[in-house]
Amino acid sequence: MTTRTVLIADDEAHITHVVSLKLRQAGFNVLVATDGQEALDLARTHHPDMVVTDYQMPIMSGYELSIALKNTHTTATIPVLMITARGHMLSPDDLKKTNIKAMMCKPFSPRHVLERILSILGNSTAAALPGPGAVAA
């Protein structure tokens, strides 16, 4: 079985560090971006199995990143887990423009992020079920 790759996009180094550590411990390859544009460039180059992104980032927001991923042929099917500190909610119309499968609020447990990722990757065509600290997208 091929090792799965997750791209983490967040401008807060401590967030990328703890999530990367948890994912690497679980056997994932991890790519890290500090803004939405860098994440989009990495996704287009490396085609990760999943993207975990913060909502609010410099240059390009996580929402804008999610739209760009869906609108790019080579990244159109990559599922996205959106993390937000401000409790942003997206309308069903907004979600249709993206591949956001679930949203989680900060603060969160790295274990819950891993569980959500495993859930989404296990069935990436269906929305993940809400869990602790999470809201369905």
Secondary structure, DSSP 8 states (H G I E B T S, - for coil): ----EEEEE-S-HHHHHHHHHHHHHTT-EEEEESSHHHHHHHHHHH--SEEEEESS-SSS-HHHHHHHHHTSGGGTT--EEEEESS-----HHHHHTS-EEEEEESS--HHHHHHHHHHHHHTTTS-----TTEEE-
